[in-house]
């Protein structure tokens, strides 16, 4: 059924029309009676409305019914009793405050406090926020903006003999709701997990799928692992602007919050060890001996769910399309970076350059070695590392920034890495030995064999023409640039050709001077 019209607005418009006619001396009694019939009132009532408009400069302002309003002490009493108006009314009446009836006090409380404010008084800020209204952002195009957040899995899994709840870090594209990258950590994520998720989100290859690239904006919450110097520098090099949202504002990143809520309901709820499963009396689990998943199996199921979300799950916000369909239909260009260059952007750098010694690179009381270090003892390098991954570091030239190579911890080097180190040392020794032999061989001058009595000809000497050509090449000599136009005389012109006129002026002679 259609909503009833707003009689107050209609009454104000009708009275303003009558006031305008009265000012132009065109108001008749029949018009007043017509308005009275339309509102079902007596014409004298319309006269009172018109008098009210004349007193307020043409604007009808009816005087409303007087209502009771809570005083500040009454509002404080309602707040002390956590929004319980009845308990506040009883306290005020017991203390001798003039209070109206209980029903009037309840109506006044409802007028003074919104539903969200009353819910906040009862259960706190989290309950009040459920009554907030959040707008909807424009989706723009793919890779225009991403959102990221951590979610704690509502599932207990086995991790090397311990029972823990893993954490997942998602990077979601706002235009297509596609999960571009993620990282799963056995413990609460740090900046290391964020960097791993960034690499997984940016790369586009057969392992990471078609989703990825470099976003223009990245919305994050106030988590310190998202706003640390390492993550900020890595995204700054990529040209991504970080938008730090106020804390506890899930409506600011609705896309990633939707992914967090969906994985809880559609995946975690069906796993063994679900922490929000129904319990028996005394909060006892229904099946306390159920086998828990191992971490590897948990990761595999999460990746399967992500593939289903991206390729098969349809969303109303995407016009009943899957994120993969929306991604492929978006014509926006994708800016990406290669895997070889990406690792330089998502690593944390040690402060000062380190020197290569006979044991490799000494850092944090550990030695790091690599096969390419042979012959570089004494050189300085910059060390970059992934936080919490001390088994491998990346080394760079401190002057040019060129990537020299990776180095592994000497105590954790595999047999293959140790074998590669020995082979590189032997190759370096063989290279030096070959260079010395070549130098000694060239030291003794050798001559060509002769069949006639001619001076000995040293081997390796260039012929004269070849030597001249070689010198011309070294000096940048080109015959065309060195040609002399007057060196060769031009032939005499043919008698049949017409000679050009002489444009030089001749001295004028007077007729008397002619013989």
C-alpha positions in Angstrom: 0.0 0.0 0.0 1.3 3.5 -0.7 2.5 5.6 2.2 0.1 8.3 3.5 1.0 11.8 2.5 2.7 14.1 5.0 -0.3 16.3 6.2 2.0 18.8 7.9 3.9 19.5 4.6 0.6 19.6 2.6 -1.0 22.0 5.2 2.1 24.3 5.1 2.0 24.4 1.3 -1.7 25.1 1.1 -1.5 27.9 3.7 1.5 29.5 1.9 -0.6 29.5 -1.4 -3.5 31.2 0.4 -1.0 33.7 1.9 0.4 34.5 -1.5 -3.1 35.1 -2.9 -4.0 37.3 0.0 -0.9 39.5 -0.5 -1.9 40.0 -4.2 -5.5 40.7 -3.1 -6.8 37.7 -5.0 -7.9 35.6 -2.0 -11.6 34.7 -2.0 -13.8 32.9 0.5 -14.4 30.1 -1.8 -10.7 29.2 -1.9 -10.6 29.1 1.9 -13.6 26.8 1.9 -12.0 24.5 -0.7 -8.9 24.1 1.5 -11.0 23.4 4.5 -12.9 20.7 2.6 -9.7 19.2 1.4 -8.4 18.8 5.0 -11.7 18.0 6.6 -11.7 21.0 8.9 -13.9 24.1 9.5 -13.1 27.2 7.4 -12.4 29.1 10.6 -9.6 26.7 11.3 -8.1 27.6 7.9 -8.4 31.3 9.0 -6.3 30.5 12.1 -3.7 28.8 9.9 -3.6 31.8 7.7 -3.2 34.1 10.7 -0.3 32.0 11.9 1.4 32.4 8.5 1.0 36.2 8.5 2.6 36.3 12.0 5.6 34.2 10.7 6.3 36.1 7.4 4.3 33.7 5.3 5.5 30.4 6.8 3.0 28.3 8.6 4.5 27.2 11.9 1.9 25.4 14.1 2.6 25.3 17.8 3.0 21.6 18.6 1.7 19.9 21.7 3.9 20.5 24.7 5.9 17.4 25.6 8.0 16.4 28.5 11.8 16.5 27.9 14.4 14.7 30.0 16.7 17.0 32.0 20.5 16.3 32.2 20.2 14.6 35.6 17.5 12.4 34.2 19.7 11.5 31.2 22.6 10.7 33.6 20.3 8.4 35.6 19.3 6.5 32.4 23.0 6.1 31.5 23.9 4.9 35.0 21.2 2.2 34.7 22.5 1.1 31.2 19.5 2.4 29.3 16.9 1.0 31.8 14.3 3.8 31.8 12.2 2.1 34.5 15.1 1.7 36.9 16.1 5.4 36.3 12.6 6.6 36.9 12.4 4.7 40.2 15.7 6.1 41.4 14.7 9.7 40.5 11.4 9.3 42.2 13.0 7.9 45.4 15.4 10.8 45.5 12.5 13.3 45.3 13.0 14.6 41.8 9.9 15.8 40.0 9.2 13.1 37.4 6.1 12.4 35.3 4.4 9.1 34.9 6.4 6.1 33.9 4.8 6.0 30.4 5.6 9.7 29.9 9.2 9.1 31.1 9.6 6.2 28.6 8.3 8.3 25.7 10.7 11.1 26.7 13.6 8.7 26.8 12.8 7.3 23.4 12.7 10.9 22.0 16.0 11.9 23.6 18.0 8.7 22.8 18.1 7.0 19.5 17.8 3.2 19.2 21.5 2.9 18.6 22.3 5.0 21.7 20.1 2.9 23.9 21.8 -0.2 22.5 25.2 1.3 23.3 24.2 2.1 26.8 23.1 -1.5 27.3 26.0 -3.4 25.5 28.7 -0.8 24.6 30.1 0.6 21.4 30.0 -2.6 19.4 26.3 -2.9 19.9 25.7 0.8 19.0 27.7 0.4 15.7 25.1 -2.1 14.5 22.7 0.7 14.1 25.0 2.9 12.0 24.4 3.6 8.4 27.4 3.1 6.0 27.4 4.4 2.4 28.4 2.4 -0.6 31.6 3.2 -2.4 31.9 3.3 -6.2 33.7 0.2 -7.4 35.7 2.0 -10.1 37.9 -0.4 -12.2 40.1 -3.3 -11.3 43.3 -2.5 -9.3 42.0 0.9 -8.5 41.7 0.1 -4.8 42.5 -3.0 -2.7 41.5 -3.8 0.9 43.4 -6.0 3.3 42.8 -7.4 6.7 43.6 -10.4 9.0 41.1 -13.0 10.0 41.6 -15.6 12.7 40.4 -19.0 11.6 37.6 -20.3 13.8 39.2 -23.7 13.6 41.8 -25.5 15.7 44.5 -27.3 13.7 47.6 -29.3 14.6 50.9 -27.5 14.0 53.9 -29.7 14.8 52.3 -31.2 17.8 50.6 -28.0 19.0 46.9 -27.0 18.7 46.5 -23.5 17.3 44.1 -21.3 15.3 45.8 -20.1 12.1 45.5 -16.5 10.7 44.8 -15.5 7.1 45.8 -12.2 5.5 43.6 -11.4 2.5 44.1 -8.8 -0.3 40.8 -8.2 -2.1 40.2 -6.1 -5.2 37.3 -3.6 -4.6 36.0 -3.5 -8.2 35.6 -7.2 -8.7 35.7 -8.6 -5.1 38.5 -11.0 -6.3 41.0 -12.4 -3.8 44.2 -11.3 -5.4 46.5 -12.8 -2.8 46.7 -14.3 0.7 49.1 -15.6 3.3 48.3 -18.2 6.0 50.3 -18.0 9.2 50.3 -20.5 12.1 50.4 -17.5 14.5 49.2 -13.9 14.5 50.6 -12.3 11.4 53.5 -9.9 11.5 55.0 -7.7 8.8 56.5 -10.9 7.3 53.0 -12.3 6.6 52.0 -9.0 5.1 55.0 -8.9 2.7 54.3 -12.5 1.7 50.7 -11.7 0.9 51.7 -8.6 -1.1 54.0 -10.7 -3.3 51.3 -13.3 -3.8 48.8 -10.6 -4.7 50.9 -8.6 -7.1 52.4 -11.5 -9.1 50.5 -12.8 -12.1 51.6 -16.2 -13.4 50.4 -19.8 -13.6 50.7 -20.3 -9.8 49.0 -17.0 -8.7 46.3 -16.9 -11.4 45.1 -14.0 -13.5 44.3 -11.7 -10.5 47.0 -9.3 -9.5 49.0 -6.2 -10.5 49.9 -3.0 -8.8 46.9 -1.2 -7.1 46.6 2.5 -7.0 45.2 2.6 -3.4 45.3 0.2 -0.5 42.9 0.5 2.4 44.2 -0.9 5.7 43.1 -0.7 9.3 45.2 0.7 12.1 47.3 -2.5 12.5 51.0 -1.8 13.1 52.0 -4.6 10.8 50.3 -2.8 7.9 51.8 0.6 8.7 55.3 -0.5 9.6 58.3 1.1 7.7 59.0 -2.1 5.7 55.5 -2.5 4.3 55.1 1.3 3.7 58.4 1.4 1.8 57.6 -1.7 -0.2 54.2 -0.2 -1.3 55.7 3.2 -1.8 58.3 1.9 -4.3 55.4 0.2 -6.2 53.6 3.6 -6.3 50.6 2.4 -4.1 49.1 4.9 -1.8 48.1 3.5 1.7 44.8 4.8 3.1 44.9 4.1 6.9 41.3 3.8 8.1 40.3 4.6 11.7 40.5 1.7 14.1 37.4 -0.5 14.5 35.7 0.7 11.3 34.9 -2.5 9.4 32.5 -0.5 7.2 35.5 1.3 5.7 36.7 -2.0 4.0 33.5 -3.8 3.3 34.9 -6.0 0.5 37.5 -7.8 2.7 35.1 -8.0 5.6 32.6 -9.8 3.3 35.3 -12.3 2.4 36.1 -12.8 6.1 32.5 -13.4 7.0 31.9 -15.7 4.0 34.9 -18.0 4.8 33.7 -18.3 8.4 30.2 -19.4 7.4 31.0 -21.5 4.3 34.3 -23.1 5.2 35.2 -23.0 8.9 31.8 -24.0 10.0 32.1 -27.4 8.3 35.7 -28.2 9.5 36.5 -30.3 12.5 37.6 -28.3 15.5 35.2 -25.4 14.7 35.3 -23.2 17.8 31.8 -21.9 17.5 30.1 -25.3 17.2 27.1 -26.0 19.5 28.1 -27.3 22.9 26.5 -29.4 25.6 25.6 -28.5 29.2 28.6 -27.0 30.9 30.1 -25.8 27.6 31.3 -29.2 26.8 31.9 -30.1 23.1 29.7 -32.6 21.4 32.7 -34.7 20.1 35.8 -33.9 22.2 37.8 -36.6 20.5 37.3 -35.5 16.9 40.5 -35.6 14.8 41.8 -32.2 13.9 43.3 -31.1 10.6 47.0 -30.7 10.2 48.2 -27.3 9.0 49.0 -28.5 5.5 45.5 -29.9 5.0 44.0 -26.7 6.4 46.0 -24.6 3.9 44.9 -26.8 1.0 41.2 -26.5 1.9 41.6 -22.7 2.2 43.2 -22.4 -1.3 40.4 -24.6 -2.7 37.8 -22.3 -1.2 39.6 -19.2 -2.6 39.5 -20.8 -6.1 35.8 -21.4 -5.7 35.2 -17.8 -4.5 37.1 -16.3 -7.4 35.8 -18.6 -10.2 32.4 -20.0 -9.3 30.8 -17.9 -6.6 28.4 -15.3 -8.0 27.7 -12.0 -6.2 24.7 -9.7 -6.4 27.0 -6.6 -6.3 28.6 -7.9 -9.6 25.2 -8.5 -11.3 25.3 -12.2 -10.5 28.7 -12.7 -12.0 31.7 -14.4 -10.5 34.8 -12.3 -9.6 36.7 -14.0 -12.5 34.0 -12.9 -15.0 34.0 -9.3 -13.7 37.8 -9.3 -13.8 38.0 -10.5 -17.4 35.3 -8.0 -18.5 37.1 -5.0 -17.0 39.1 -3.3 -19.8 41.4 -1.4 -17.4 45.1 -2.0 -18.0 47.1 -4.0 -15.4 50.5 -2.7 -14.1 52.6 -5.5 -12.8 56.2 -6.4 -11.9 58.3 -9.5 -12.6 59.1 -12.0 -9.8 62.8 -11.2 -10.2 62.2 -7.5 -9.4 59.5 -7.9 -6.9 61.7 -9.4 -4.2 63.7 -6.2 -4.1 60.6 -4.2 -3.1 59.3 -6.5 -0.4 62.5 -6.9 1.7 63.8 -5.0 4.7 67.3 -3.7 4.4 70.0 -3.8 7.0 71.3 -0.3 8.0 74.9 -0.2 7.0 76.9 -2.1 4.4 78.6 -5.4 5.4 81.9 -6.8 4.3 82.4 -10.2 2.7 85.1 -12.2 4.6 86.5 -15.7 4.3 83.4 -17.1 6.1 80.9 -15.2 3.9 78.7 -12.4 5.4 78.5 -12.1 9.2 75.1 -10.9 10.3 73.3 -11.4 13.6 76.1 -13.7 14.8 75.6 -16.0 11.9 77.5 -16.6 8.7 75.8 -16.5 5.3 77.5 -18.1 2.2 77.0 -18.3 -1.5 78.9 -19.7 -4.5 79.2 -16.3 -6.2 81.1 -14.8 -3.2 84.4 -16.5 -4.3 87.0 -13.8 -5.2 85.0 -11.0 -3.5 86.4 -11.1 0.0 86.8 -7.5 1.2 84.0 -6.1 -0.9 81.0 -4.4 0.8 77.4 -5.3 0.1 73.9 -4.2 1.3 72.0 -7.0 3.0 68.2 -7.3 2.7 66.0 -9.9 4.4 62.5 -11.0 4.9 61.5 -10.6 8.5 61.4 -13.8 10.5 63.1 -15.7 7.6 66.7 -15.6 8.7 67.7 -18.7 6.7 68.1 -16.7 3.5 69.2 -13.1 2.7 69.6 -11.1 -0.5 72.8 -9.0 -1.2 73.1 -5.9 -3.3 75.9 -3.7 -4.6 76.0 -0.6 -2.2 76.9 1.8 -5.0 74.7 0.8 -7.9 72.0 -1.2 -6.1 72.4 -4.1 -8.5 71.3 -7.5 -7.1 74.4 -9.7 -6.6 72.7 -12.8 -5.4 71.2 -14.7 -2.5 73.1 -16.2 0.5 72.0 -18.9 2.9 72.9 -19.6 6.5 76.0 -21.7 6.7 74.6 -23.9 9.4 71.4 -24.6 7.4 73.0 -25.1 4.0 71.9 -28.2 2.2 74.2 -30.8 0.7 73.5 -29.4 -2.8 74.3 -25.9 -1.7 77.6 -27.1 -0.1 78.5 -29.0 -3.2 77.8 -25.9 -5.3 80.1 -23.9 -3.1 82.9 -26.3 -3.5 82.4 -26.5 -7.3 82.5 -22.7 -7.5 85.7 -22.6 -5.6 87.3 -25.2 -8.0 86.0 -23.2 -11.0 87.6 -20.1 -9.7 90.9 -21.9 -9.2 90.8 -23.4 -12.7 90.0 -20.0 -14.2 93.1 -18.5 -12.5 95.3 -21.4 -13.6 94.1 -21.1 -17.2 94.7 -17.4 -17.1 98.3 -17.8 -15.8 99.1 -20.5 -18.4 97.8 -18.3 -21.2 100.0 -15.4 -20.0 103.1 -17.6 -19.8 102.4 -19.0 -23.2 102.1 -15.5 -24.7 105.3 -14.4 -23.0 107.5 -16.5 -25.4 107.4 -15.0 -28.9 106.8 -17.6 -31.6 107.7 -17.2 -35.3 106.3 -18.6 -38.5 108.1 -21.4 -40.3 110.1 -20.3 -43.4 110.9 -22.0 -46.8 113.0 -19.1 -48.1 115.8 -17.0 -46.7 113.6 -14.2 -45.3 113.6 -12.4 -41.9 111.6 -14.3 -39.2 107.9 -13.3 -39.1 106.4 -13.3 -35.5 103.2 -15.2 -35.2 100.1 -13.3 -34.3 101.2 -10.1 -36.3 98.5 -8.6 -38.4 99.1 -8.0 -42.1 99.5 -4.4 -43.2 96.0 -4.0 -44.7 94.4 -5.7 -41.8 96.3 -3.5 -39.3 95.2 -0.3 -41.2 91.6 -1.5 -41.2 91.8 -2.2 -37.5 93.2 1.3 -36.8 90.5 2.9 -38.9 87.9 1.1 -36.8 89.4 2.1 -33.5 89.7 5.8 -34.6 86.2 5.9 -36.1 87.7 6.5 -39.6 85.2 6.6 -42.4 86.4 7.2 -46.0 83.2 9.2 -46.9 84.0 11.8 -44.3 87.7 12.1 -45.3 87.0 12.4 -49.1 88.6 15.5 -50.7 86.5 16.8 -53.6 89.4 18.6 -55.4 91.7 15.7 -55.3 90.5 14.3 -58.7 90.0 16.7 -61.5 86.5 16.7 -63.1 86.4 16.0 -66.9 85.9 18.7 -69.4 82.2 19.4 -70.2 80.8 18.3 -73.6 80.6 21.0 -76.3 76.9 20.2 -76.8 76.1 21.2 -73.2 74.9 24.8 -72.5 77.2 26.6 -70.2 75.7 28.5 -67.3 75.4 32.2 -67.4 78.0 34.2 -65.5 76.2 36.0 -62.7 79.1 38.2 -61.8 78.5 41.9 -62.7 80.8 43.4 -65.4 82.2 46.9 -65.3 80.2 49.4 -67.4 82.0 51.2 -70.2 81.1 54.5 -71.8 80.5 54.5 -75.6 83.4 57.1 -76.0 85.8 54.6 -74.4 85.1 52.0 -77.1 87.5 51.9 -80.0 
